[in-house]
Amino acid sequence: MSLKSYLGYYWAKLSANKVRLESINALNHQNILRKKLIKDAKNTKYGRLHQYHNINTYEDFKSAIPIVDYEDIKKYVQEIIDGQVDVLWPGMPIYFAKTSGTTSGVKYIPITKDSISNHINTARTVLMLYIAYTGDHKWIDGKMIFLSGSPELERKGGIRTGRLSGIVNHHIPAYLLSNQLPSYTTNCIEDWERKVERIIEETQHENMTLISGIPPWTLMYFDSLLKHSRKKTIAEIFPNLQLLIYGGVNYEPYKSTMQLLLGKEITMLETYPSSEGFIAYEATGISQYGGLLLNTNSGIFYEFIPANEIHLNNPKRLSLAEVMINVNYALIINSNAGLWGYSLGDTIKFISLNPYLIKVTGRTKQYISAFGEHVIVEEVDQSIAYACIHTHSSVLEYHVAPEVQPSEGLPYHEWFIEFEEIPNDIKLFEKSINEKMCQLNIYYNDLIKGGIIQSARIVICPKGSFQKYMKLEGKLGGQNKLPRLTNDRLIANKLLSILN
């Protein structure tokens, strides 16, 4: 055992005890945090505008602070860019996390000296918990791949700006730098395909023990690596690979393909990071029944709006103390990054209230309700997983859109699917999709039975189709994610043009 892994095990035990106590006292931490956030920001421009000095109770909090999205705070971000201080949070942000919005264009999310620890420390905690509860620390001495955006930062109003994964790259602990791959130079390559080629060159002969990245781009790396090495599985190339850490999208649709490429069982740890904050993570020893542990003592005070009310003018707002199990909520955050009543655009549900474990169920703006069915991402993910099991197939990527005016017959949902292994019986795959969708969504079932729409249709996309689409959109690689569902056919029509 090296000194590094020995010290890692020692710190892991301390981290595990801290997280366990925090999970027990989550409600108390949230209450204290709400009061502290208001106190710290009461003299900011936003705090004065919304009379933070008059906020005492949670009811006061809800009355004073509106629910917003990025469009609503864009003008305040611009004031920060123009050089104003004490706008959303005391002082100036130390970074802007640059991210793409579907309606707002590029978004610049502030990260402050107070909020940066939320991103850095939580990522470390995920690993520390794994070590503490499994005793497995030897992987610390191996090489680790972090598939991330470029760490090169630009300046926006004098503030360092870049992708969150690139920003985090600057905060990797010194004791792990010698283990980190790819190299800084390779990580700075913007062209994703060329970047993957260089990553393969640097990693294929190394003792890789940990890989971190969002599933679609990890699969792209694996697929390219296997073609280059002419091996059948990743296990043949990296026999000591022990951990794969992922987040950003639901893993379930990628599960069968990932297992096929890996060629052996390894530990998978799910995380829920975003540019706005590190929300939750799979806590080894605590999340053993599934779900992600809500990060309740890390600078973020959470609120929850029933998902079916998020588009109302005056939706019901709930604190953590008021939530219920198996109800879909839109997630709202208030944080020491200066985000107030901010809707992340994600929906979650609780699968446990002791401790507070969540599951990400979709996006508030990613749904299909062309006929009143309100199909959400969770239902589609589960249906694909069900169909894959029944047809012994595996899926790489997918997108679903409504076809409201087909050339003939009733309207339907059109599923564009890129398979790793195409099912021998595509009709059985379609039947399985529809069977599960009718089971999960009563409105969809009623529309099918009532003859309003017909069963879903599958469009088989050749391997690489979605990569071509993302490349055409300038979103290949990094942290970019393909929208699963849309209520229009903008993406669907572009995919059809690629296929034709």
C-alpha positions in Angstrom: 0.0 0.0 0.0 1.4 3.4 -0.9 1.4 6.4 1.4 -1.1 8.1 -0.9 -3.7 5.2 -0.7 -3.1 4.8 3.1 -3.8 8.5 3.8 -6.8 8.3 1.4 -8.3 5.5 3.5 -7.8 7.6 6.7 -9.5 10.7 5.2 -12.3 8.5 3.7 -13.3 7.3 7.2 -13.6 10.9 8.4 -15.6 11.9 5.3 -18.0 9.0 5.7 -18.7 9.9 9.4 -19.4 13.5 8.4 -21.8 12.5 5.6 -23.6 10.1 7.8 -24.2 12.8 10.5 -25.3 15.3 7.8 -27.8 12.8 6.3 -29.4 12.4 9.8 -29.6 16.2 10.4 -30.6 17.2 6.8 -33.7 19.3 7.8 -31.8 21.2 10.5 -28.9 21.9 8.1 -31.4 23.2 5.5 -33.1 25.5 8.0 -29.8 26.9 9.2 -28.6 27.3 5.6 -31.7 29.2 4.5 -31.2 31.8 7.3 -27.5 32.1 6.6 -28.0 32.6 2.8 -30.5 35.4 3.5 -28.2 37.0 6.1 -25.2 36.9 3.8 -27.0 38.4 0.8 -29.3 41.0 2.4 -27.1 43.9 1.3 -26.7 42.8 -2.3 -28.7 44.5 -5.0 -31.0 41.4 -5.3 -31.3 41.2 -1.5 -32.3 44.9 -1.2 -34.7 44.6 -4.1 -36.5 41.7 -2.5 -36.3 43.0 1.0 -34.2 40.2 2.5 -34.0 42.2 5.8 -37.7 41.4 6.3 -37.4 37.6 5.8 -37.6 35.6 9.0 -39.7 32.5 8.2 -40.0 30.2 5.2 -43.3 31.8 4.4 -41.6 35.2 4.3 -39.0 33.6 2.1 -41.5 32.3 -0.4 -43.4 35.6 -0.5 -40.3 37.7 -1.1 -38.3 35.6 -3.6 -39.9 34.7 -6.9 -39.3 31.6 -9.0 -37.0 32.4 -11.9 -35.1 30.8 -14.7 -32.0 32.1 -16.5 -33.9 34.5 -18.7 -35.1 36.2 -15.5 -31.6 36.7 -14.0 -29.8 37.4 -17.3 -29.9 41.2 -16.7 -28.2 40.7 -13.3 -25.5 38.5 -14.8 -24.9 41.2 -17.4 -24.5 43.8 -14.6 -21.8 41.5 -13.1 -20.1 41.2 -16.5 -20.2 45.0 -16.7 -18.3 45.2 -13.5 -20.9 45.8 -10.8 -20.2 44.1 -7.4 -22.6 42.8 -4.8 -25.3 42.0 -7.4 -26.5 38.5 -6.6 -24.0 37.6 -4.0 -21.4 39.7 -2.1 -18.4 40.6 -4.2 -17.8 39.2 -7.6 -17.9 35.6 -8.9 -14.5 33.9 -9.3 -15.8 32.0 -12.4 -18.7 31.8 -14.9 -19.7 28.3 -15.8 -20.5 28.5 -19.5 -23.4 26.3 -20.6 -25.8 26.1 -23.5 -29.5 26.9 -22.9 -32.3 25.7 -25.2 -34.0 29.1 -25.2 -31.5 31.5 -23.6 -28.5 30.7 -25.9 -25.2 30.7 -23.9 -25.7 30.9 -20.2 -23.1 32.2 -17.7 -23.7 30.7 -14.3 -21.8 32.4 -11.5 -19.5 30.4 -9.2 -18.3 32.3 -6.1 -15.5 31.7 -3.7 -18.2 30.4 -1.3 -19.8 28.0 -3.8 -16.7 26.5 -5.5 -16.3 24.0 -2.6 -19.8 22.6 -3.4 -18.4 21.4 -6.7 -14.9 20.3 -5.6 -15.6 18.8 -2.2 -18.7 16.8 -3.3 -16.8 15.1 -6.1 -14.1 14.1 -3.6 -16.8 12.9 -1.1 -18.1 10.4 -3.7 -14.7 8.7 -3.8 -14.1 9.0 -0.1 -17.4 7.2 0.7 -16.6 4.4 -1.7 -13.2 3.9 0.0 -14.6 4.1 3.5 -17.4 1.5 3.0 -15.6 -0.9 0.7 -12.1 -0.7 2.0 -11.0 -0.6 -1.7 -8.3 2.1 -2.0 -5.7 0.5 -4.2 -7.2 2.1 -7.3 -5.8 5.5 -6.0 -2.4 4.4 -7.2 -3.6 3.8 -10.8 -4.3 6.2 -13.6 -7.6 8.0 -13.9 -9.4 9.4 -17.0 -11.6 12.4 -16.7 -13.5 13.0 -19.9 -14.2 16.7 -19.6 -14.4 19.9 -21.5 -11.3 22.0 -22.2 -9.7 23.5 -19.0 -8.7 26.6 -21.1 -10.6 29.5 -19.7 -11.6 32.8 -21.4 -12.5 36.1 -19.7 -16.1 37.5 -19.6 -16.0 40.9 -18.0 -12.7 40.0 -16.4 -14.1 36.8 -14.8 -12.6 33.5 -15.8 -15.2 31.6 -17.9 -15.4 28.0 -19.2 -17.3 24.7 -19.1 -17.8 23.5 -15.5 -15.8 20.3 -16.1 -12.9 22.5 -17.4 -13.1 24.8 -14.3 -13.1 21.8 -12.0 -10.0 20.5 -13.8 -8.1 23.4 -12.2 -9.0 22.2 -8.7 -7.9 18.6 -8.9 -5.9 17.9 -5.8 -2.1 18.0 -6.2 -1.7 14.4 -5.0 -3.9 13.2 -7.9 -2.3 15.2 -10.7 0.3 12.6 -11.5 -2.5 10.1 -11.8 -4.7 12.2 -14.1 -5.2 11.6 -17.8 -5.5 12.9 -20.4 -2.7 15.5 -20.4 -3.5 19.1 -20.1 -2.5 19.7 -23.7 -4.9 16.9 -24.9 -7.6 18.1 -22.7 -7.5 21.6 -24.3 -8.3 20.2 -27.8 -11.8 21.4 -28.7 -12.5 19.0 -31.6 -14.0 16.0 -29.8 -13.1 13.4 -32.4 -9.4 14.5 -32.5 -9.4 14.7 -28.8 -10.6 11.1 -28.4 -7.8 10.0 -30.7 -5.2 11.7 -28.5 -6.8 10.3 -25.4 -6.6 6.8 -26.8 -2.9 7.4 -27.6 -2.2 8.5 -24.0 -4.3 5.9 -22.2 -4.3 2.6 -24.0 -1.1 1.3 -22.4 -1.7 2.7 -18.9 -2.9 1.1 -15.8 -6.4 2.7 -15.8 -8.4 2.2 -12.6 -11.0 5.0 -12.8 -12.9 6.6 -15.7 -15.3 9.6 -15.3 -17.6 11.1 -17.9 -21.2 11.3 -19.1 -22.3 7.9 -20.6 -22.7 8.8 -24.4 -19.1 10.2 -24.6 -17.7 7.5 -22.5 -19.2 5.0 -24.9 -17.7 6.9 -27.8 -14.3 6.7 -26.2 -14.7 2.9 -25.5 -15.9 2.2 -29.0 -13.0 4.1 -30.6 -10.5 2.4 -28.2 -11.7 -1.1 -29.1 -11.5 -0.4 -32.8 -8.0 1.0 -32.4 -6.7 -1.8 -30.2 -8.7 -4.6 -32.0 -9.7 -6.0 -28.7 -13.2 -7.2 -27.9 -13.7 -5.7 -24.4 -12.4 -2.9 -22.3 -11.4 -5.4 -19.7 -8.8 -6.8 -22.0 -7.2 -3.3 -22.3 -7.7 -2.1 -18.7 -7.8 -5.3 -16.5 -7.5 -3.2 -13.3 -10.4 -0.8 -14.2 -12.5 -0.7 -11.0 -14.7 2.5 -11.1 -16.8 4.3 -13.6 -18.3 7.6 -12.4 -21.0 9.1 -14.5 -23.7 11.7 -14.4 -25.6 14.2 -16.6 -28.0 11.7 -18.2 -30.0 8.7 -17.1 -27.7 5.6 -17.3 -30.4 3.0 -17.8 -30.6 3.3 -21.6 -26.8 2.8 -21.9 -26.5 0.1 -19.3 -26.6 -3.0 -21.6 -24.2 -1.4 -24.1 -21.8 -0.3 -21.4 -21.7 -3.8 -19.9 -21.2 -5.3 -23.3 -18.2 -3.1 -24.1 -16.7 -3.4 -20.6 -16.7 -7.2 -20.6 -16.7 -7.4 -16.8 -18.5 -6.1 -13.8 -17.1 -2.9 -12.3 -18.5 -0.4 -9.7 -20.7 2.3 -11.3 -21.2 5.5 -9.2 -23.8 8.0 -10.3 -23.6 11.7 -9.6 -25.8 14.7 -10.2 -23.6 17.7 -10.9 -24.7 20.8 -12.8 -23.2 24.2 -13.5 -25.5 25.6 -10.9 -24.4 23.2 -8.2 -23.6 19.6 -7.2 -27.0 18.4 -6.2 -26.7 14.8 -5.3 -24.6 11.7 -5.6 -24.6 7.9 -5.1 -23.3 7.6 -1.5 -21.7 4.2 -1.0 -23.0 2.7 2.3 -26.0 5.1 2.3 -27.6 4.7 -1.1 -27.4 0.9 -1.1 -31.2 0.8 -1.9 -30.8 3.0 -4.9 -31.1 6.7 -5.4 -28.8 9.7 -4.9 -28.2 11.4 -1.6 -29.4 15.0 -1.7 -26.5 17.3 -0.9 -28.2 19.2 2.0 -25.2 20.9 3.7 -23.2 22.3 0.8 -24.5 25.9 0.2 -27.8 25.1 -1.5 -31.2 25.5 0.1 -33.7 23.4 -1.9 -37.4 23.9 -2.8 -39.7 21.6 -4.6 -42.7 22.4 -6.9 -45.1 19.6 -7.9 -44.1 19.0 -11.6 -47.6 19.5 -12.8 -47.7 23.0 -11.3 -44.3 24.3 -12.5 -46.0 26.2 -15.4 -48.6 27.9 -13.2 -48.3 31.5 -12.1 -48.5 30.7 -8.4 -47.3 27.1 -7.9 -47.1 25.4 -4.5 -43.6 25.7 -3.1 -42.4 23.1 -0.6 -39.3 22.8 1.6 -37.5 19.5 2.2 -39.6 18.9 5.3 -42.8 18.9 3.2 -41.9 16.5 0.3 -43.4 13.1 -0.2 -42.1 9.8 -1.7 -42.8 9.0 -5.4 -44.1 12.5 -6.4 -42.4 14.3 -9.3 -41.1 17.7 -8.3 -39.4 20.5 -10.2 -36.2 21.3 -8.4 -35.6 24.8 -7.2 -32.3 26.0 -5.7 -31.2 29.0 -3.6 -27.4 29.1 -3.2 -24.3 30.9 -2.2 -23.5 31.2 -5.9 -26.2 33.9 -5.9 -29.0 31.9 -7.5 -32.4 32.6 -5.9 -35.6 30.7 -6.5 -33.8 29.3 -9.5 -35.5 26.5 -11.5 -32.9 24.0 -12.7 -35.3 22.6 -15.3 -35.0 19.2 -13.8 -37.6 17.0 -12.2 -36.9 14.6 -9.4 -38.7 12.3 -7.1 -37.8 11.0 -3.6 -37.5 7.3 -3.1 -36.5 7.7 0.6 -37.0 10.4 3.2 -34.7 8.8 5.7 -32.1 9.5 4.4 -33.2 11.9 1.6 -32.6 9.9 -1.6 -33.7 11.2 -5.0 -34.0 10.0 -8.5 -33.8 12.3 -11.5 -36.9 11.7 -13.6 -36.5 14.2 -16.5 -36.6 17.8 -17.6 -39.5 20.3 -17.1 -39.2 21.3 -20.8 -38.5 17.8 -22.1 -41.8 16.1 -22.5 -44.3 15.2 -25.2 -47.9 16.3 -24.8 -49.0 16.8 -28.4 -52.3 15.1 -27.5 -52.5 15.6 -23.7 -50.4 12.6 -22.8 -47.5 14.4 -21.0 -45.0 11.7 -21.5 -41.8 12.3 -19.5 -38.2 11.1 -19.8 -38.4 8.6 -17.0 -41.3 6.7 -18.7 -39.4 6.6 -22.0 -36.2 5.4 -20.3 -38.0 2.6 -18.6 -39.8 1.6 -21.8 -36.5 1.3 -23.7 -34.9 -0.7 -20.9 -37.9 -3.0 -20.9 -37.8 -3.5 -24.7 -34.0 -4.1 -24.6 -34.5 -6.9 -22.1 -37.3 -8.5 -24.1 -35.4 -8.4 -27.4 -31.8 -9.0 -26.1 -30.8 -5.7 -27.7 -28.8 -2.7 -26.6 -29.3 1.0 -27.3 -26.6 3.7 -27.8 -28.8 6.8 -28.1 -32.4 7.9 -28.9 -34.7 10.8 -29.4 -38.6 10.8 -29.4 -40.9 13.3 -31.1 -44.6 13.4 -32.0 -45.7 13.0 -35.6 -48.9 15.0 -35.6 -49.6 15.0 -39.4 -48.4 11.7 -40.9 -49.0 11.2 -44.6 -51.5 8.5 -43.8 -53.1 7.0 -40.7 -53.3 8.3 -37.1 -50.7 10.4 -35.4 -48.0 8.6 -33.4 -44.8 9.1 -31.4 -41.7 8.5 -33.6 -38.7 7.0 -31.8 -35.3 7.5 -33.4 -33.0 4.8 -31.9 -29.4 4.0 -32.5 -28.6 0.5 -31.5 -25.4 -1.2 -30.5 -27.1 -4.5 -31.2 -30.2 -4.2 -33.5 -33.0 -6.6 -32.3 -33.7 -9.5 -34.6 -37.4 -8.7 -34.3 -37.9 -4.9 -34.5 -41.7 -5.4 -34.3 -41.3 -7.1 -31.0 -39.2 -4.1 -29.8 -42.0 -1.7 -30.9 -44.6 -3.8 -29.2 -42.6 -3.9 -26.0 -42.1 -0.1 -26.1 -45.8 0.4 -26.5 -46.7 -2.2 -23.9 -44.5 -0.5 -21.2 -45.6 3.0 -22.2 -49.3 2.1 -21.8 -48.5 0.6 -18.4 -46.6 3.7 -17.2 -48.7 6.5 -18.6 -52.5 6.3 -18.3 -53.1 9.2 -20.7 -51.0 7.5 -23.4 -52.9 4.3 -22.8 -56.3 6.1 -23.1 -55.2 7.8 -26.4 -54.1 4.4 -27.9 -57.3 2.6 -26.8 -59.5 5.6 -27.9 -58.1 5.6 -31.4 -56.7 9.1 -31.1 -53.1 8.0 -31.8 -51.5 4.8 -33.0 -48.7 2.9 -31.4 -45.1 4.3 -31.5 -43.0 3.7 -34.6 -39.2 3.0 -34.5 -36.8 4.6 -36.9 -33.5 2.7 -36.9 -30.5 5.1 -37.0 -27.2 3.7 -38.2 -24.3 3.8 -35.7 -22.8 7.3 -35.6 -26.1 9.1 -36.6 -26.4 11.0 -33.4 -22.8 11.9 -33.3 -23.2 13.4 -36.8 -26.2 15.4 -35.6 -24.3 16.7 -32.5 -21.3 17.6 -34.7 -23.6 19.5 -37.1 -25.0 21.4 -34.1 -21.4 22.1 -32.8 -22.1 20.1 -29.6 -20.0 17.0 -30.1 -18.4 15.8 -26.8 -17.7 17.5 -23.5 -20.8 17.9 -21.3 -23.3 18.3 -24.2 -26.4 16.2 -24.0 -29.0 15.3 -26.7 -32.6 16.2 -25.6 -34.4 13.0 -25.2 -37.9 14.3 -25.8 -39.3 17.3 -27.7 -42.8 18.5 -28.3 -41.9 19.5 -31.8 -40.0 18.0 -34.7 -37.0 20.3 -35.0 -34.5 17.6 -34.0 -36.5 14.8 -35.6 -36.4 16.5 -39.0 -32.7 17.1 -38.8 -32.1 13.4 -38.0 -34.3 12.4 -40.9 -32.2 14.6 -43.2 -29.0 12.9 -41.9 -30.6 9.4 -42.5 -31.6 10.4 -46.0 
